[in-house]
Amino acid sequence: MKPQIDIVTGFLGSGKTTFINQLIKSKRMSGQRIVVVQCESGEEKAISPPSSKNGDVYIKRVDSERSITPLYISEIIKKHLPHRIIIEHNGMSRVGDLLSVLGHYSLMGTCSVDMIFHMAHASTFDVFMSNMGNILEEQIVNSQAIIINNADNASKYKINKIISTLSSINSSARVITVSFKDDLSKAIDSGSLYPQKTGLISKPSDVLFLLFAVFSVSYFLYTVFIATGLFKLDFSRLQLFNTVFISILIQAFPFILVGVLISSILQVFVSEETIIRMFPRNNAVAFGTAVISGIFFPVCDCAIVPVVGRLVKKGVPLPAAMTFMLAAPIVNPIVIASTFYAFPGQVKVVLLRTFLGIAIAVAVGIVFLIFPHNSPLADDRSIRRDACACGFCDNGYAGKKGFMPKLEAICMHAASEFFEVGKFLVIGAFISTVMLTFVPKEVLSGLGGENAASLLVMMAAAFIFSVCSTSDAFIARTFTGQFPLSSIMGFLVLGPMFDIKNLLMLLGSFKKSFVIRLVLAIAVVSFAVLYLLTPILL
């Protein structure tokens, strides 16, 4: 069995060494051969080999985390044949750099990262967040379990506030509070720190992988049957599915690629302060600025919500910030071009989508101008400076000078965003193609009449599919035979403004009460504008 690697992060004095001591002594590690690599020596010394009663424990101390290379890890594995390697991470270094080393191709199949722990001290957490937030957040984001030490020295209110901050940065990590060493030992022995492995399928990603594997095998068998003619079956529907599905992907992916490249360049070279300076404090002028800014600064989908949060924090009027958030994905030049390509010869579709999108964005902004919401932001720390999901546009790249580091950040960001939005395109294309080829036309015809129900169906589909705005027009086009154009506008206009991805990001940056009001405003205004104006304009 290949060695498992645990990484323990946190600043000096957070309790990393104490945790490692408890971990080595735990029942879970009983009988294991363990190598502890210390990149930072804390107040408490690590266990020396003779004092360990569980098994062989070897302590390796390095002066700098740069000393940990793929070759260094390989030599440890060859020399000691460990069951587990525990790395005490240097609190001032990036976890991402260490993960890059451990993910090197030379170590593939040799070892694997099992768990990443983050140690937070209840008494000093707020101080570190205020002064070294970027470094701390990067560690928290990469952690799977977070342990709050010395919880007995802080009030319940403070602990709850720390937990809220941690959850806003990394909602998937398990957060555990401990008071004394005995509590820490109990938490380790209970098994709550490590995920329970329950067979073949233990998490949602396993289900998706299994479904993808079944689909791939089925598709391969289908191709073999068609090529060899082994079975005289009617594959006409599958052939239609294959043609439609592949054609959607082929036409949409180039626009996604161009879109992520442009947004990545803007993400790296155009600072948020530049965008913030463009917004005047006057509401009337700010509305026009919000719409025009989306044309020249098409912020990528993975960062639009946090950027808007910072606009509000910097004093940009809330109505203008909401207008920018809703209008930017609609007036994006790449979105306009992809819509024109998906609906050739139908310029009215492009113009109508752009006009209705701007109208709804401004109308929602006016709603918040008439009915203002005081203090819409969640805890300030939830609006992270490194909010881009790629993890490469911050902490180490932003401060580097020269073109090559910037180019590397652009490529990393573009690759991450391409695969992030690409999976939603594949899922959306798959669902729409299934509906087109396998769902009886009578069913779709019943939903696709000139009525409010068909518009609601298309709006719901836009929310669920969560397809990137640079490619959703190709999905919408597949419904043209079953739904009227007035209803398809609901898919084209609402999708870029509001979907599952945006909802989750809104909940991470804004208060729930504000998000509820915003969702209701978008839904009601969108339905009213689309239902009343679209038939007239068409």
C-alpha positions in Angstrom: 0.0 0.0 0.0 1.4 3.4 -1.0 2.2 5.9 1.8 -0.5 8.4 2.8 0.5 12.0 3.4 -1.1 14.3 6.0 -0.3 18.0 6.0 -0.8 20.1 9.1 -1.0 23.9 8.4 -1.3 26.9 10.7 0.8 29.8 12.0 3.5 29.4 14.6 1.9 28.7 18.0 -1.4 27.5 16.6 -0.8 24.0 18.0 0.5 22.1 15.0 3.3 20.2 16.9 0.9 19.3 19.7 -1.6 18.0 17.2 1.1 15.9 15.5 2.1 14.4 18.9 -1.5 13.4 19.6 -1.9 12.1 16.2 1.1 9.8 16.4 0.0 8.4 19.8 -3.6 7.8 18.5 -5.1 4.4 18.0 -5.5 5.2 14.3 -1.7 5.3 13.9 -1.1 2.2 16.0 1.6 0.0 14.5 2.3 2.3 11.6 5.7 3.4 10.4 5.6 7.2 10.4 7.9 9.9 9.1 7.3 13.4 10.4 8.8 16.2 8.3 9.0 19.5 10.3 9.3 22.7 8.3 8.7 24.7 11.4 9.6 23.9 15.0 7.0 24.9 17.5 7.1 25.5 21.2 6.6 21.8 21.8 9.1 19.3 20.5 8.0 16.5 18.3 8.1 13.0 19.6 11.5 11.4 19.3 11.7 7.9 17.9 12.4 6.1 21.2 9.4 7.5 23.0 6.9 6.2 20.4 5.0 3.1 21.5 3.0 2.7 18.4 5.6 1.9 15.8 8.7 3.4 14.2 8.6 7.2 14.1 11.3 9.1 12.2 11.7 12.8 12.5 13.0 14.9 9.6 13.7 18.6 10.0 14.2 20.9 7.1 15.3 24.6 7.2 13.0 25.6 4.4 9.9 24.1 2.7 11.9 24.6 -0.6 14.0 21.6 0.6 10.9 19.4 0.1 11.1 18.3 -3.5 9.8 15.2 -5.3 13.3 13.6 -5.0 13.3 14.3 -1.2 9.9 12.6 -0.8 11.0 9.7 -3.0 14.2 9.2 -0.9 12.1 9.1 2.3 9.8 6.5 0.9 12.7 4.3 -0.3 14.7 4.6 2.9 11.9 4.2 5.5 9.0 2.5 3.7 6.5 4.5 5.8 2.8 3.9 6.0 2.3 7.6 6.6 4.2 10.9 6.1 3.1 13.8 8.3 4.3 17.2 7.1 4.3 20.1 9.5 3.8 23.0 7.1 5.6 26.3 7.5 2.8 28.9 8.4 4.3 31.6 6.1 4.5 29.4 3.0 1.8 28.6 0.5 0.1 25.2 0.8 -0.4 25.2 -3.0 3.3 25.1 -3.6 3.7 22.0 -1.3 0.7 20.4 -3.1 2.4 21.1 -6.4 5.5 19.2 -5.3 3.4 16.3 -4.0 1.4 16.2 -7.2 4.6 15.9 -9.3 4.3 13.2 -12.0 7.3 11.4 -10.5 5.3 10.7 -7.3 2.2 9.5 -9.1 1.4 6.0 -7.9 4.1 6.3 -5.2 2.2 8.3 -2.5 -1.0 10.3 -2.1 -2.3 13.2 0.0 -4.8 11.8 2.5 -5.7 14.8 4.7 -4.9 18.5 5.1 -5.5 19.9 8.6 -5.5 23.5 9.6 -4.8 24.5 13.2 -6.4 27.8 14.4 -5.8 29.3 17.8 -9.0 30.9 19.2 -7.1 33.7 20.9 -5.1 34.9 17.9 -7.3 34.0 14.9 -8.7 37.5 14.5 -5.3 39.1 14.7 -3.8 36.9 12.0 -6.9 37.3 9.8 -6.6 41.1 10.0 -2.9 41.2 9.3 -2.1 38.2 7.2 -5.5 37.3 5.8 -4.2 36.3 2.3 -1.8 33.7 3.7 -4.3 32.3 6.2 -7.1 32.1 3.8 -5.0 30.1 1.3 -4.3 27.5 4.0 -8.0 27.4 5.0 -9.2 27.0 1.4 -7.0 23.9 0.9 -7.9 22.3 4.2 -10.3 19.4 4.7 -10.5 19.6 8.5 -10.0 22.7 10.7 -9.3 22.5 14.4 -9.9 25.5 16.7 -7.5 25.2 19.6 -8.0 26.7 23.1 -11.7 27.2 22.6 -12.2 27.5 26.4 -10.2 30.8 26.4 -12.8 32.5 24.1 -16.4 33.4 24.5 -19.1 31.4 22.7 -19.9 34.4 20.5 -16.3 34.7 19.4 -16.1 30.9 18.6 -19.3 31.1 16.6 -17.9 34.1 14.7 -14.6 32.2 14.0 -16.6 29.2 12.7 -18.7 31.5 10.5 -15.6 33.1 9.0 -14.1 29.7 8.4 -17.3 28.4 6.7 -17.5 31.4 4.5 -13.9 30.7 3.2 -14.2 26.9 3.0 -17.7 25.6 3.5 -16.8 22.0 2.8 -14.2 21.6 5.6 -15.1 20.0 8.9 -14.6 22.4 11.8 -13.9 21.0 15.3 -13.4 23.0 18.5 -11.1 21.6 21.3 -10.2 23.0 24.7 -7.5 20.7 26.1 -5.2 18.0 24.9 -7.6 15.3 26.1 -10.3 16.8 23.8 -7.9 16.7 20.9 -7.0 13.1 21.6 -10.6 12.1 21.8 -11.4 13.8 18.5 -8.5 11.9 16.8 -9.5 8.6 18.3 -13.2 9.0 17.5 -12.3 9.1 13.8 -14.2 12.4 13.2 -11.1 14.0 11.7 -10.8 11.5 8.9 -13.6 10.9 6.3 -15.2 7.5 6.6 -14.6 5.4 3.5 -17.7 3.4 2.7 -16.9 1.4 -0.3 -16.9 2.2 -4.0 -19.1 5.3 -3.7 -18.3 7.5 -0.8 -18.9 11.0 -2.1 -20.9 12.8 -4.9 -17.9 13.0 -7.2 -17.7 9.2 -7.1 -21.3 9.0 -8.3 -20.5 11.4 -11.2 -17.4 9.4 -12.1 -19.4 6.2 -12.1 -22.1 7.7 -14.3 -19.5 9.0 -16.6 -17.8 5.6 -16.8 -21.1 3.9 -17.6 -21.9 6.5 -20.3 -18.4 6.1 -21.8 -18.7 2.3 -22.0 -22.2 2.5 -23.4 -21.1 5.0 -26.0 -18.1 2.8 -27.0 -20.4 -0.2 -27.4 -22.8 1.8 -29.4 -20.0 2.9 -31.8 -18.8 -0.8 -32.1 -22.3 -2.0 -32.9 -22.8 0.7 -35.6 -19.4 0.1 -37.2 -19.6 -3.7 -37.2 -23.4 -4.2 -37.6 -23.3 -7.1 -35.1 -26.9 -6.4 -33.9 -29.7 -5.3 -36.2 -31.1 -2.7 -33.8 -32.7 0.7 -34.4 -30.0 3.2 -33.4 -31.7 6.1 -35.2 -32.4 7.9 -32.0 -28.9 7.4 -30.7 -27.5 8.6 -33.9 -29.6 11.7 -33.7 -28.5 12.1 -30.0 -24.8 11.7 -31.1 -25.1 14.3 -33.9 -26.9 16.9 -31.8 -24.8 16.5 -28.7 -21.4 16.6 -30.5 -22.5 19.6 -32.7 -23.4 21.6 -29.6 -20.1 21.0 -28.0 -18.1 21.6 -31.1 -19.8 25.0 -31.7 -19.8 26.1 -28.1 -16.3 25.2 -26.9 -14.4 27.7 -29.0 -16.5 30.6 -27.5 -15.8 29.3 -24.0 -12.1 29.2 -24.8 -12.0 32.7 -26.1 -14.1 33.9 -23.2 -11.9 32.4 -20.5 -8.8 33.7 -22.1 -10.1 37.3 -22.3 -11.5 37.1 -18.7 -8.2 35.6 -17.5 -6.2 38.5 -19.1 -8.4 41.0 -17.4 -8.3 39.1 -14.1 -4.5 39.3 -14.1 -3.8 42.7 -15.7 -6.8 44.8 -14.6 -6.9 45.4 -10.9 -10.2 45.6 -9.0 -9.3 49.1 -7.9 -9.3 50.2 -11.5 -12.9 48.9 -11.9 -13.9 50.5 -8.6 -12.6 53.9 -9.6 -14.8 53.9 -12.7 -18.0 53.9 -10.6 -19.2 57.4 -9.6 -21.1 57.8 -6.3 -24.1 59.4 -8.1 -26.8 56.8 -8.7 -28.0 58.1 -12.0 -24.6 58.1 -13.6 -23.6 54.9 -11.9 -26.4 52.9 -13.7 -25.0 53.9 -17.1 -21.4 53.1 -15.9 -22.5 49.7 -14.6 -23.9 48.7 -18.0 -21.0 50.0 -20.1 -18.4 48.5 -17.7 -19.6 45.1 -18.5 -18.6 45.6 -22.2 -15.0 46.7 -21.5 -14.5 44.6 -18.3 -16.2 41.3 -18.7 -15.3 39.8 -15.4 -15.2 36.0 -15.4 -18.1 34.0 -13.9 -16.0 32.7 -11.0 -15.2 36.2 -9.7 -18.2 38.4 -10.6 -20.0 38.1 -7.2 -16.9 38.7 -5.0 -15.9 41.7 -7.2 -19.4 43.1 -6.7 -19.1 42.6 -3.0 -15.9 44.6 -2.9 -17.6 47.3 -5.0 -20.2 47.7 -2.3 -17.6 47.6 0.4 -15.6 50.4 -1.3 -18.7 52.6 -1.4 -20.2 52.0 -4.8 -24.0 52.4 -4.5 -25.7 49.1 -4.1 -28.2 49.6 -7.0 -25.3 50.3 -9.4 -23.3 47.3 -8.1 -26.3 45.0 -8.6 -26.9 46.4 -12.1 -23.2 45.7 -13.0 -23.4 42.1 -11.6 -26.5 41.3 -13.7 -25.6 43.2 -16.9 -22.0 42.3 -17.3 -22.6 38.6 -18.4 -25.2 39.8 -20.9 -23.3 42.7 -22.6 -20.1 40.7 -22.7 -18.9 40.9 -26.4 -18.1 37.2 -26.4 -21.7 36.4 -25.3 -23.1 38.7 -28.0 -20.9 37.0 -30.6 -21.8 33.5 -29.5 -25.6 34.3 -29.6 -25.2 35.7 -33.1 -23.4 32.5 -34.2 -26.0 30.2 -32.5 -28.9 32.0 -34.1 -27.6 32.8 -37.6 -29.5 35.4 -39.5 -31.6 36.3 -36.5 -30.2 39.6 -35.4 -33.4 40.3 -33.5 -32.5 37.5 -31.0 -29.1 39.1 -30.3 -30.6 42.6 -29.9 -33.6 41.4 -27.9 -31.4 39.4 -25.5 -29.1 42.4 -24.9 -31.9 44.9 -24.5 -34.0 42.7 -22.2 -30.9 41.9 -20.1 -30.0 45.5 -19.7 -33.6 46.4 -18.9 -33.9 43.7 -16.2 -30.5 44.6 -14.7 -31.4 48.3 -14.4 -34.9 47.5 -13.1 -33.5 45.3 -10.3 -31.1 48.2 -9.5 -34.0 50.6 -9.3 -35.8 48.2 -6.9 -32.9 48.5 -4.5 -32.7 52.2 -5.0 -36.4 52.5 -4.0 -36.2 49.8 -1.3 -32.6 50.1 0.0 -31.0 47.3 2.1 -28.7 48.4 4.9 -25.5 46.4 5.4 -26.0 43.7 2.8 -22.5 42.3 3.1 -21.7 39.3 5.2 -18.7 39.3 7.5 -16.0 41.4 5.7 -13.6 38.4 5.8 -16.0 36.4 3.6 -15.3 38.7 0.7 -11.9 37.2 0.0 -9.2 39.0 -1.8 -8.3 35.7 -3.6 -11.9 35.0 -4.5 -11.1 33.7 -7.9 -11.6 29.9 -7.8 -8.6 29.1 -9.9 -6.3 29.8 -6.9 -3.4 31.1 -9.1 -4.4 34.8 -9.5 -3.5 35.5 -6.0 -0.9 34.8 -3.3 2.4 34.7 -5.1 1.4 35.8 -8.6 -0.2 39.2 -8.0 2.9 40.5 -6.3 5.4 39.1 -8.8 7.0 41.4 -11.4 7.7 40.5 -15.0 5.7 39.1 -17.9 6.3 35.3 -17.4 4.7 35.1 -13.9 1.6 36.9 -15.3 1.5 34.7 -18.3 1.7 31.6 -16.0 -1.2 33.0 -13.9 -3.3 33.6 -17.1 -2.8 30.1 -18.3 -3.5 28.6 -14.9 -6.6 30.7 -14.5 -7.9 30.0 -18.0 -7.4 26.3 -17.6 -9.2 26.2 -14.3 -12.1 28.3 -15.5 -12.4 26.3 -18.8 -12.8 23.0 -17.0 -15.1 24.6 -14.4 -17.6 26.1 -16.9 -17.0 23.3 -19.4 -18.5 20.6 -17.2 -21.7 22.7 -17.0 -21.8 22.9 -20.8 -21.5 19.2 -21.1 -24.2 18.5 -18.6 -26.5 21.1 -20.1 -25.9 19.8 -23.6 -26.6 16.3 -22.5 -29.9 17.1 -20.8 -31.1 19.3 -23.6 -30.2 16.6 -26.2 -32.0 13.9 -24.2 -35.1 16.1 -24.1 -34.9 16.7 -27.8 -34.3 13.1 -28.9 -36.0 10.9 -26.3 -38.8 12.9 -24.8 -42.1 12.6 -26.9 -42.9 15.8 -28.8 -46.4 15.8 -27.4 -45.0 16.3 -23.9 -42.8 19.2 -25.0 -45.6 20.7 -27.1 -47.8 20.8 -24.0 -45.2 22.8 -22.1 -44.1 24.9 -25.0 -47.3 26.9 -25.7 -47.5 30.7 -25.8 -48.2 30.9 -22.1 -46.6 31.8 -18.8 -45.9 28.1 -18.0 -43.5 27.7 -20.9 -41.6 30.8 -19.8 -41.3 29.5 -16.3 -40.0 26.2 -17.6 -37.3 27.9 -19.5 -36.3 30.1 -16.6 -36.1 27.1 -14.3 -34.0 25.3 -16.9 -31.6 28.2 -17.0 -31.2 28.1 -13.3 -30.6 24.4 -13.1 -28.4 23.9 -16.1 -26.0 26.7 -14.9 -24.4 26.9 -18.3 -21.7 29.6 -19.0 -23.1 32.7 -20.7 -20.6 32.3 -23.5 -22.2 29.0 -24.6 -25.7 28.9 -23.3 -27.1 30.2 -26.7 -26.2 26.8 -28.2 -28.2 25.0 -25.6 -31.1 27.4 -26.0 -31.2 26.8 -29.8 -32.0 23.1 -29.3 -35.4 24.2 -27.8 -36.5 26.3 -30.7 -38.7 23.5 -32.2 -40.5 22.9 -28.9 -40.7 26.3 -27.2 -41.6 29.7 -28.7 -38.9 32.3 -28.9 -40.5 34.4 -26.3 -40.0 31.6 -23.7 -36.5 30.8 -24.9 -35.6 34.4 -24.1 -36.2 33.4 -20.5 -33.4 30.9 -20.8 -31.1 33.4 -22.6 -31.7 36.3 -20.3 -32.0 34.8 -16.8 -29.2 32.2 -17.1 -26.3 34.6 -17.2 -27.8 36.6 -14.3 -28.8 33.9 -11.9 -28.0 30.2 -11.6 -26.9 27.6 -9.0 -23.2 28.7 -9.2 -24.1 32.4 -8.6 -26.5 31.5 -5.7 -23.8 29.7 -3.8 -21.3 32.5 -4.3 -23.9 35.1 -3.3 -24.5 33.2 0.0 -20.8 33.3 0.6 -20.5 37.1 0.2 -23.8 38.6 1.3 -26.2 38.1 4.1 -29.0 35.5 3.6 -31.7 38.2 4.1 -30.2 40.2 1.2 -29.8 37.2 -1.0 -33.4 36.2 -0.5 -34.5 39.8 -1.5 -32.2 39.8 -4.5 -33.4 36.4 -5.7 -37.1 37.5 -5.4 -36.3 40.7 -7.2 -34.5 39.0 -10.1 -37.2 36.3 -10.5 -40.2 38.7 -10.3 -38.7 41.5 -12.5 -37.4 39.0 -15.1 -40.7 37.2 -15.4 -42.6 40.5 -15.6 -40.3 42.1 -18.2 -40.0 38.9 -20.3 -43.7 38.1 -20.2 -44.9 41.6 -21.0 -42.3 43.0 -23.3 -41.0 40.0 -25.3 -44.3 39.3 -27.3 -44.5 43.0 -28.1 -40.9 43.4 -29.3 -41.1 40.2 -31.3 
